[in-house]
Amino acid sequence: MNSVSIKLNLMSDGSKFVQIVSAYPYDIDLRSGRHVVDAKSILGIFSLDWSKPVTLEVYAEECEDLLKELTPFIVD
């Protein structure tokens, strides 16, 4: 499993994010506190608190291609 923090600021960020992750076969979740949603679900990600970064969890060992495409959303 790979984990990174991401930050979504605008509604268009959320739509673009879902479009990107939906193109990959990996199971991907977003975690905000105790809430976990499927990262490929537009309704799921819009239910999270976007005021702070959330944790992206990718259940695959080799996912550098996905992480590279998500670079604009990844925070340190």
Secondary structure, 3 states (H helix, E strand, C coil): CEEEEECCCCHHHHHHHHHHHHCCCCCEEEEECCEEEECCCHHHHHCCCCCCCEEEEECCCCCHHHHHHCHHHEEC
